[in-house]
Amino acid sequence: MKLEKLVGERFKERPADCTADSHALMVRGGYMKYVANGIYSSYMPLKRITRKIEQILREEMDKIDGQEVQFPVVMPASLWNESGRYESIGKELVRFEDRNESPLVLGMTHEEAAVQLVRDYAQSYNKYPFMIYQIQTKFRDEARPKTGLIRVREFTMKDAYSFHTSQKDLEEYYNKCHKAYERIFARAGIPQVISVASDSGMMGGSISHEFMLLTDIGEDSIAICPECDYRANMEAAESIIEYKRTSESEELKLVSTPNQHTIEEVCTFLNADPLNSCKAVVYQRNSDDKYIVIFLRGDLEINETKVKNYLGFDIHPATITEDCGLNAGFIGPVNLKGDFIVLYDNSIKGVNNLVCGANVTDYHYTGLDMDRDVPNAEFHDFAKIQEGGICPRCGKHTITISRGIEVGNIFQLGTKYTKSMNMTYLDAEGNLQYPIMGCYGIGVGRLAAAICEVCHDDYGPIWPKAIAPYQIHLCAVRSDNPEVKAYADKLYEDLLAKGIEVIYDDRNVSAGIMFADADLLGVPVRVIVSPRNIAQGVVEIKARDKSFALNVEMKDALEKIIELA
């Protein structure tokens, strides 16, 4: 491919609306173009990168006996009604009607389609186990798409679905797929990806892992213990709190706290430590706006995912009205009256001498003893794990919080979809059983962007060899020089004849422009033919990552380039 024919512009300035480096470099380098919020078109360099990623995915899925299939992007709503997700998923699922007023959805994930494809086929135990996968376009109406391809609405994804007759068989295959994912990320050039325990969310199931690429631009927070290698997404990490009960309980005392609403204001006013306080966080149930009040230690943050998982329904931050029975800024567990769902976090279990709201405007209590004053409270884990917190595995105060981009996920779904969609098989004894499912996803565009996020310098991407758009970037500096043009043209033709992927820049532009464009394309090996090199009888060969720079005699250049490609 000659660079002068490459569709797409490259430019120096960083776009103002690009917060992630990968987004800025892909726009600057002519990889993609904005179409609508969270929707992009791809130019050829990005298409070549994603095609190579897809090939790695196919090879690794085939290696663990995957069978490639293709599900439709548009599905009848009836499939999603079968699983129960048509109503349970919010606005992320795009719903519409065709000309016959038949309700349809755009596929944001394909569990329903996978079950529908195989439930007639797999009616006997001897058909199991098996795994099917696809690489397909999906659409998820994200509320806040951002950071380029890292969070979009339209995306390409590899999703796989395995079917089993026992939990043991699922677990064995789950581990096999986990290892396949490790190979995928290593082959794609980011072996530093780690797997973390995660929350299954709308996918359902009991066990799930996310594969995280640690980077400051990441949207996910990950709890890591360097002592025992514990790793979990913040949504799933258990918050373990040491109970700090003092020897004597003070009397519960009502104190005036005029205009002190936040826990920080109250503790400062009363000269108290937030660790010795109890605060309220309030949500409402989506279906009917019923209030949910959660009490936890004053210095901790609520983990909304844990609350939703415990309750089993969707919630949203509360709007506290004057007539709802809650006194904003002064809510406490003693004398709380009203038709509320009240929850208690483990952080205040058995604790005494706490500051808390008194459910009266401008008043708080001191001396709260949870055992004495709230004897019927039940405690659960609703808090976020903290930096320096206790590791759930080894028990040491060693938790660190890092940021990461989720580049893949795997779930043990169990029978959530097969049971709801009535997929059954006859076991060896002739009894009807529900198959057990696993699912395994990797976003192709997101993976490309994540790799760019950690594989770049100030000048452009540094693509790993396995997924680079080309193997060689050939630069003919001063192509108006007959010797330079003749040698570079011949080298280009010879490399193509050897099956080497070459992007050839023979434009009549300055070396600065030529090399700036080469940096933005990020090809691993750059070959420079120039009047000075020709005069010295050499060809310059450089690594994009600056790991080597060679001057090779012109007669040996072809062989050396092929060796490095």
SEPA-157085 format. One record per residue (C-alpha): x, y, z; residue in one letter. Coordinates in steps of 0.1 Angstrom, whole numbers, plus 5000, padded with zeros to 4 digits. Each point is the difference from the previous one (the first is absolute). Layout:
     x     y     z  aa
     X     Y     Z   a
...
This chain:
     x     y     z  aa
  5000  5000  5000   m
  5013  5034  4991   k
  4994  5026  5027   l
  4990  5027  4975   e
  4969  4978  4992   k
  4991  4994  5037   l
  4966  5015  5007   v
  5000  5021  5032   g
  5018  5031  5012   e
  5028  5001  5026   r
  5007  5032  5019   f
  5021  5014  5029   k
  4975  5016  5023   e
  4983  4981  5028   r
  4962  5002  4996   p
  4985  5020  5029   a
  4973  4975  5007   d
  5022  4969  5004   c
  5007  4992  5036   t
  5018  4967  4995   a
  5034  4998  4982   d
  4988  4971  4979   s
  4970  5020  4988   h
  5021  5030  4991   a
  5026  4980  4982   l
  4975  4979  4980   m
  4983  5032  4988   v
  5033  5017  4992   r
  5013  4970  4983   g
  4971  4995  4976   g
  4987  4968  5016   y
  4964  5010  5006   m
  4974  5028  4996   k
  4973  5011  5022   y
  4965  4993  4987   v
  4977  5005  5030   a
  5004  4998  5038   n
  5017  4967  5007   g
  5000  4990  4963   i
  5030  5001  4977   y
  5010  4989  4965   s
  5034  4983  4996   s
  5026  5008  4974   y
  5022  4972  4986   m
  5028  5001  5026   p
  4976  4993  5029   l
  4981  4974  4979   k
  5033  4982  4994   r
  5008  5001  5037   i
  4965  4987  5011   t
  5002  4973  4973   r
  5032  4987  5015   k
  4985  5000  5035   i
  4970  4981  4986   e
  5023  4974  4985   q
  5017  4995  5034   i
  4966  4996  5016   l
  4989  4974  4974   r
  5032  4980  5004   e
  4998  4999  5038   e
  4963  4992  5000   m
  5004  4973  4974   d
  5028  4986  5022   k
  4976  4993  5028   i
  4974  4984  4977   d
  4980  5031  4993   g
  4977  5001  4969   q
  4995  5033  4983   e
  4964  5010  4993   v
  4983  5033  4994   q
  4969  5014  5018   f
  4978  5028  4986   p
  5005  5036  5011   v
  4962  5004  5000   v
  4980  4976  5022   m
  4963  4996  5008   p
  4991  5014  5034   a
  4983  4966  5007   s
  5035  4985  5006   l
  5008  5026  5026   w
  4966  4995  5015   n
  5007  4963  5004   e
  5032  5008  5021   s
  4983  5028  5019   g
  5025  5026  4989   r
  4977  5020  4977   y
  4985  5018  5030   e
  5029  4997  5025   s
  5027  5017  4978   i
  4996  5038  4998   g
  5006  5024  4971   k
  5033  4984  4990   e
  4979  4975  4980   l
  4986  5016  4968   v
  4964  4990  4994   r
  4981  5007  4968   f
  4973  4987  4977   e
  5001  4989  4964   d
  4974  5010  4974   r
  4977  4972  5012   n
  5002  5014  5036   e
  5019  4970  5012   s
  5022  5010  5030   p
  5038  4995  4993   l
  5032  5008  5018   v
  5036  5007  4990   l
  5024  4975  5014   g
  5021  5013  5028   m
  5009  4964  5010   t
  4989  4967  4987   h
  4992  4975  5027   e
  4964  4997  4989   e
  5010  4994  4963   a
  5026  4974  5011   a
  4973  4980  5019   v
  4976  5004  4971   q
  5025  4987  4975   l
  5009  4967  5018   v
  4970  4991  5022   r
  4984  4978  4973   d
  5033  4984  4992   y
  5013  4992  5035   a
  4972  4979  5014   q
  5021  4970  5010   s
  5029  4999  5025   y
  5023  4984  4974   n
  5000  5034  4981   k
  5019  5016  5028   y
  5022  5019  5007   p
  5005  5024  4972   f
  5009  5037  4995   m
  4988  5024  4973   i
  5014  5035  4993   y
  4995  5029  4977   q
  5018  5033  4991   i
  4971  5024  4994   q
  4989  5036  5002   t
  4980  5010  5030   k
  4982  5031  5012   f
  4997  5011  5036   r
  4985  5035  5006   d
  5025  5011  5026   e
  4990  5031  5019   a
  5035  5015  5000   r
  5021  4986  4971   p
  5036  5014  5002   k
  5037  4994  4996   t
  4997  4990  4963   g
  4997  4963  4995   l
  5003  4992  5037   i
  4964  5008  5007   r
  4977  5002  4969   v
  4965  4991  4990   r
  5006  4980  4969   e
  5028  4975  5003   f
  5014  4967  4987   t
  5003  4972  5025   m
  5011  4964  5002   k
  4975  4982  5022   d
  5000  4963  5007   a
  4974  4978  5018   y
  5008  4965  5014   s
  4974  4974  5010   f
  5006  4973  5026   h
  4982  4972  5019   t
  5018  5006  5033   s
  5014  5028  5021   q
  5033  4981  5001   k
  5002  4999  4962   d
  4992  5037  4998   l
  5027  5008  5025   e
  5026  4980  4980   e
  4991  5018  4968   y
  4999  5034  5017   y
  5036  4994  5011   n
  5009  4990  4965   k
  4985  5031  4986   c
  5018  5021  5027   h
  5033  4987  4987   k
  4990  5006  4964   a
  4993  5037  5010   y
  5034  5002  5015   e
  5015  4988  4967   r
  4979  5024  4980   i
  5012  5031  5019   f
  5036  4988  4999   a
  4998  4995  4963   r
  4984  5034  4995   a
  5030  5016  5018   g
  4986  5007  5035   i
  5010  4970  5022   p
  4997  5023  5030   q
  4962  4996  5000   v
  4987  4986  5033   i
  4968  4982  5008   s
  4979  5011  5030   v
  4969  4987  5017   a
  4971  5020  4989   s
  4962  5006  5003   d
  4979  4982  4975   s
  4976  5029  4996   g
  4972  4997  4975   m
  5016  4968  4986   m
  4991  4980  5031   g
  5018  4970  5013   g
  5021  4994  5031   s
  5037  5002  4989   i
  5015  5025  4977   s
  5034  5015  4992   h
  5010  5031  4981   e
  5034  5004  4982   f
  5014  5033  5008   m
  5028  5021  4984   l
  5013  5022  5028   l
  5002  5037  4989   t
  4990  5033  5015   d
  4975  5006  4972   i
  4980  4969  5011   g
  4964  5005  5011   e
  5001  4970  5024   d
  5015  4999  5035   s
  5018  4969  5010   i
  5009  4988  5035   a
  5033  4983  5000   i
  5020  4983  5028   c
  5037  4999  4993   p
  5006  4975  5028   e
  4977  4972  4988   c
  4991  5011  4964   d
  4963  5004  5009   y
  4984  5020  4972   r
  4963  5011  4997   a
  4980  5027  4984   n
  4988  5026  5025   m
  4964  4990  4993   e
  5008  4964  5012   a
  5027  5005  5026   a
  4989  4992  5035   e
  5005  5028  5025   s
  5013  4986  5033   i
  4998  5023  5030   i
  5016  4995  5034   e
  4973  5005  5027   y
  5012  5027  5024   k
  4978  4998  5031   r
  5012  5020  5030   t
  4998  4985  5035   s
  4971  5022  5012   e
  4970  5013  4982   s
  4990  5036  5004   e
  4964  5009  5005   e
  4981  5009  4968   l
  4999  5038  5001   k
  4981  5025  4978   l
  5022  5029  4990   v
  4993  5031  4980   s
  5019  5002  4966   t
  4984  5030  4983   p
  5006  5001  4962   n
  5024  4971  5002   q
  4989  4976  4972   h
  5029  4980  4987   t
  5019  4975  5020   i
  5031  5022  4997   e
  4982  5031  5013   e
  4985  4981  5029   v
  5032  4983  5011   c
  5019  5033  4998   t
  4973  5017  5020   f
  5000  4973  5027   l
  5038  4995  4998   n
  4994  4963  4991   a
  5019  4976  4978   d
  4980  4989  4969   p
  5011  4964  5009   l
  4978  5005  5030   n
  4969  5011  4981   s
  4971  4983  4983   c
  4986  5016  4968   k
  4970  4993  4978   a
  5000  4995  4962   v
  4965  5000  4984   v
  4989  4985  4967   y
  4966  4993  4984   q
  4986  4969  4983   r
  4997  5006  4963   n
  4966  4983  4997   s
  4981  5020  5026   d
  5024  5025  5016   d
  4999  4983  5034   k
  5028  5013  5022   y
  5030  4979  5010   i
  5021  5013  5029   v
  5035  4985  5005   i
  5020  5008  5031   f
  5038  4996  5000   l
  5031  5014  5017   r
  5005  5037  4992   g
  5033  4998  4982   d
  4989  4972  4976   l
  4983  5002  4966   e
  4970  4980  4990   i
  5004  4973  4973   n
  4969  5004  4979   e
  5005  4967  4982   t
  5001  4981  5033   k
  4968  5016  5010   v
  4982  4992  4967   k
  5013  4964  5001   n
  4987  4995  5036   y
  4966  5016  4993   l
  4995  4983  4966   g
  4986  5031  4983   f
  5013  5032  4984   d
  5003  5032  5021   i
  5010  5036  4995   h
  5012  5028  5023   p
  4971  5013  5020   a
  4983  5034  4997   t
  4990  5007  5035   i
  4968  5020  5002   t
  4985  5019  5030   e
  4971  4976  5004   d
  5020  4967  4996   c
  5007  4995  5037   g
  5038  5004  4996   l
  5018  5030  5014   n
  5029  5006  4976   a
  5033  5005  5018   g
  4987  4987  5033   f
  4989  4964  4992   i
  5010  4974  5027   g
  4991  4964  5009   p
  4983  5009  5034   v
  4963  5010  4998   n
  5000  4998  4962   l
  4963  4999  4991   k
  4985  4993  4966   g
  4995  4973  4974   d
  5036  4996  4990   f
  5023  4972  4991   i
  5028  5004  5026   v
  5034  4983  4996   l
  5031  5000  5022   y
  5036  4996  4989   d
  5025  4977  5017   n
  5021  5030  5009   s
  4977  5010  5029   i
  4993  4965  5013   k
  5005  4998  5037   g
  5015  5035  5002   v
  4991  5025  5027   n
  5005  5037  5008   n
  4991  5012  4965   l
  4987  5033  4988   v
  4969  4997  4979   c
  4970  5019  4988   g
  4970  5004  5024   a
  4973  5003  4973   n
  4993  5035  5013   v
  5011  5031  4982   t
  5032  5015  5014   d
  5006  4971  5024   y
  5023  4970  5002   h
  5006  4973  5026   y
  5033  4991  5016   t
  5006  4968  5019   g
  4982  4977  4975   l
  5005  4963  5009   d
  4988  4978  4972   m
  4995  4970  5022   d
  4980  5019  5026   r
  4982  5026  4979   d
  4993  4980  4968   v
  4998  4965  5013   p
  4982  4985  4970   n
  5023  5013  4973   a
  5014  4975  4974   e
  5033  5007  4985   f
  5014  4994  4965   h
  5029  5012  4978   d
  4989  5032  4982   f
  5032  5021  5002   a
  5028  5006  4975   k
  5033  4985  5009   i
  5026  5027  5008   q
  5036  5007  4992   e
  5020  4984  5028   g
  4970  4979  5009   g
  5000  4964  5012   i
  5006  4974  4973   c
  4971  4975  4999   p
  5025  4972  4992   r
  5030  5005  5023   c
  4986  5024  5026   g
  5028  5026  4998   k
  4995  5037  4997   h
  5015  5000  4965   t
  4973  5008  4975   i
  5010  5025  4973   t
  4975  5015  4975   i
  5010  5002  4963   s
  4982  5011  4969   r
  4995  4978  4970   g
  4983  4995  4966   i
  4979  4968  4998   e
  5012  4982  4968   v
  4981  4968  5005   g
  4976  4981  5023   n
  4989  4965  5007   i
  4969  4988  5020   f
  4987  4968  5014   q
  4964  5006  4992   l
  4985  4968  5014   g
  4964  4993  4988   t
  4988  5036  5000   k
  4993  5000  4963   y
  4994  4963  4992   t
  4974  4998  5028   k
  4982  5033  4991   s
  5000  4990  4963   m
  4990  4964  5007   n
  5031  4984  4984   m
  5002  4964  5013   t
  5017  4967  4992   y
  4995  4964  5010   l
  5027  4987  5023   d
  5013  4964  5000   a
  4972  4989  5023   e
  4973  5016  4977   g
  4993  5030  5023   n
  4996  5035  4987   l
  5028  5024  5011   q
  5009  5036  4992   y
  5035  5005  4984   p
  5025  5021  5019   i
  5015  5030  4981   m
  5031  5020  5000   g
  5007  5031  4979   c
  5032  5017  4990   y
  5004  5035  4984   g
  5027  5022  4985   i
  4993  5034  4983   g
  5021  5002  4969   v
  5001  5038  4996   g
  5004  5006  5037   r
  5030  4976  5001   l
  5016  5019  4971   a
  4995  5033  5019   a
  5013  4985  5033   a
  5031  4988  4983   i
  5006  5034  4985   c
  4994  5015  5035   e
  5030  4982  5014   v
  5021  4996  4968   c
  5007  5036  4988   h
  5024  5029  5005   d
  4995  5037  4994   d
  5001  4996  4963   y
  4976  4971  4993   g
  4991  4964  5007   p
  5026  4973  5002   i
  4981  4970  4988   w
  5010  4965  5011   p
  5012  4980  4970   k
  4972  4975  5001   a
  4972  5026  4994   i
  5019  5029  4983   a
  4982  5012  4968   p
  5032  4993  4980   y
  5032  4982  5007   q
  5023  5025  4983   i
  4998  5038  4994   h
  5022  5008  4970   l
  5010  5037  4997   c
  5015  5013  4968   a
  5015  5033  5012   v
  5005  5023  4970   r
  4981  4978  4975   s
  5008  5026  4973   d
  5035  4985  5002   n
  5002  4973  4972   p
  5022  4977  5019   e
  4979  5002  5032   v
  4968  4994  4980   k
  5014  4971  4980   a
  5014  4982  5030   y
  4970  5006  5022   a
  4976  4989  4973   d
  5019  4968  4994   k
  5002  4993  5038   l
  4962  5006  5003   y
  4993  4975  4971   e
  5023  4974  5015   d
  4985  5003  5034   l
  4965  4996  4986   l
  5011  4970  4980   a
  5012  4984  5033   k
  4966  5005  5015   g
  5011  5029  5023   i
  4974  5026  5010   e
  5015  5033  4990   v
  4987  5036  5001   i
  5022  5019  4975   y
  5004  5038  5003   d
  5015  5014  4968   d
  4983  5034  5002   r
  5020  5031  4992   n
  4998  5014  5035   v
  5026  5010  5026   s
  5016  4973  5022   a
  4983  5016  5030   g
  4965  4996  4986   i
  5009  4965  4989   m
  5013  4988  5033   f
  4972  5017  5020   a
  4974  4980  4979   d
  5021  4969  5006   a
  4999  5006  5037   d
  4962  5003  4999   l
  4996  4968  4981   l
  5022  4982  5026   g
  5013  4972  4977   v
  5026  4980  5020   p
  5029  5002  4974   v
  5009  5031  4980   r
  5023  4998  4969   v
  5015  5032  4988   i
  5015  5005  4965   v
  5015  5035  4995   s
  5027  5016  4979   p
  5024  5000  5029   r
  4994  4963  5006   n
  5003  4992  4963   i
  5034  5018  4999   a
  5012  4979  5029   q
  4986  4968  4985   g
  4977  4993  5029   v
  4964  4998  5009   v
  4989  5013  5034   e
  4977  4976  5020   i
  4985  5012  5033   k
  4976  4987  5025   a
  4969  5021  5008   r
  5006  4993  5037   d
  5037  5011  4996   k
  5013  4966  5011   s
  5024  4999  4970   f
  5014  5021  4972   a
  5020  4984  4973   l
  5019  5010  4969   n
  4999  4970  4976   v
  5018  4997  4967   e
  4976  5005  4971   m
  5007  4965  4986   k
  4990  4984  5034   d
  4971  5023  5008   a
  4972  4978  4986   l
  5012  4969  5020   e
  5004  5020  5032   k
  4965  5017  4996   i
  4983  4967  4995   i
  5018  4987  5031   e
  4987  5029  5021   l
  4965  5001  4986   a
